[in-house]
Amino acid sequence: MSDQKVNIFWFRRDLRLDDNLGLYKALNGTFPVLPVFIFDSEILDQLPKDDARVTFIFETLQKLREDLQNICGSSIATYHGKPLEVFKQITKDFPVQNVITNHDYEPYALKRDKEIKGFLSDKDIGFYTFKDQVIFEKDEVVKEDGTPYLVYTPYMKKWKERFKEQSLKVYETKDLLKNCIEHSRLPNLSLSDLGFEKSTIKVPDYDLSASMIRNYEKNRNFPAQDETSRLSPHLRFGTLGIRQVVEKAIAEKNETFWNELIWREFFMQILYHFPETQTKAFKKKYDHIVWRNNEDEFEKWKTGTTGFPLVDAGMRQLNKTGWMHNRVRMLVGSFLCKHLLIDWRWGEAYFAEKLLDYEMASNVGNWQWVAGCGVDAAPYFRIFNPTTQIEKFDKEKPYIKKWISEYGTDTYPHEMVNHKIARERALSTYKKALS
């Protein structure tokens, strides 16, 4: 390797070359840029060996490597291991001046970055991070007294006020990529090197068309229409930048679509300010609920064999595709917590295993919402009726029939609980815990 100093750009939740603020900053620096990605063994060791998200990340990186080779004769060095150990190796192999990356806000990521910053500091190597996956972060949208908002609507209004005060800049990198190091033979791992195999589940392309955004409010609650944006996994892994998405929402003047993007940032700032909500109820008295946690019933919920068609269709869609329509997510979550009295953390963990768009802040926030124990949550006595929900959102049952092949036959299971009895049981259990 050359003795010339390099800046490392560390790809994480930003798997794109353009409109990537950390990469833009690195490319504008004094030293040539070595792009790297670390397959974090702390995370991968917990995943099934055919995890679709690992396949998606791997294939995205291969495309980025190919693009860099074609544009500037560079590449991305890929590593597998604990990030601190990987950086010990990188700093042996390359004369590193700075490590540059984008902010990550989850509890594990904050701990990891603090550890790596300390290691690099001891070697007189700079560690710089930038805001890229959100428009506003941390303390940028707070109350007048500096405390975080706990209710979405005032947060959303303040968010929009702040947004009007700034210009939305897109960071173009196409003319800067020549500043990457010219080296096409950097370490490149295969899926099998990581101990994984290619998944049969594909991350769907997103739809950011003008027609989808214009019709979003009209179509978004009907799962059979399948006319949502499918943006969430792309925002999660950064294959598309949030600035471009917000820019499109504003251009099409769709407040509902825009508000959904703000929900994402609302939950992110909640997790940042209250990291304990990863495993504990925000409203602490809800941790006194005596959950039934029946494992046989949990298995029926997971496999979509509860006898409640809209719940079952949603779970089968999740298991088959790694995705579930948002309206149905609310129903299956409510059913688990209220009808079965199974701890929301069980459901959150199962979604974490299955969802292509799993993002801790949104997942925890939404599960605590349906359980009634989070910020700005649905009141505990709000219990979705899984039968009337069909009348509202899948009246002719096209969604149910698509995902439940045996629907309407003798082989489809009977309802595992009586709605009225389960509802009364949930109300009684919640009241007792909260009194």
C-alpha angles and dihedrals in degrees: 000000000000121000089228112120117248137196114226118221108200113206113210123139091359108075098170137088099218129064090011107140098199092048090046091053092047093050090051091056131101097254132063114263126242109196115211138178125196122207094212110223090200087067102030095052089067095053133089113257093246095047108160094213092059090051090049093050091046094049092045090053091050089054091048091049090052092048092051092048091052095044103041112353092257133116144187121268110223124203137180124211143057107332094233091053090047092053090050087058095043092052089052093050099042136035096241121197100175140357113219127188143141127271121271118192108192118111095248092047093051091051092046094049093048090053094048093045089055092050093048092045090057087057093047090248117141122234115201129176131186138200109257116134096058139037093225128021145179108345098356094102109037139131122277090265091055096252121128122261114253096188122066103219098059089042090053092049092049090046090056092046090053091046092057089057094062140051120242106237123193113207109223115200104173093103093044102052090090084076091072114102113270100241125119098177100072120140110291120183126203124222089254090053086060092049092251137117130213113277123229089217115091128204103238122235115258124245114221095157122143091242093053092051093045092051096037097106093046096048108028099091098055111083096193092060091061091201101140121117100252085214097133100086090044092052089044094056096029098239083137125035122237092226092062091048094050090046090056093046091053093046090055091044094227109153095182093056091045091050091055089057089051091052087061091056092043091059091044093056090046091055091044093053095036107033090164088073087077086084106004133065114256088222096057097205088066088070085072092068110121102225119203092216095187106184095205091054090046089054091053089051092049094049096043096245101123095115091242103111101208092047091047094046090053095050092047090050089052094049093046101041109016090241138088131189111258096235089054092046089062091050097048090046093051091046092054096047100036109026096037099025092225117156113266088229090067090056093043091053092049092050089048089057096046112029118098088204096045109157116169098220095051095039095050091041094051095044091051088047094058092041090052094233103103137078114295088000130170108267112263092245091061102101118170115231103226092205100049089045087066090055091052102042111015104024097155089038100232091144093047093047092048094057102030108058093181095048111137094020132103090255094066108098124250119248107286093214137021108251096219094047092045091049093051091046091053093048091049093048094048093046092051092051094046099044 
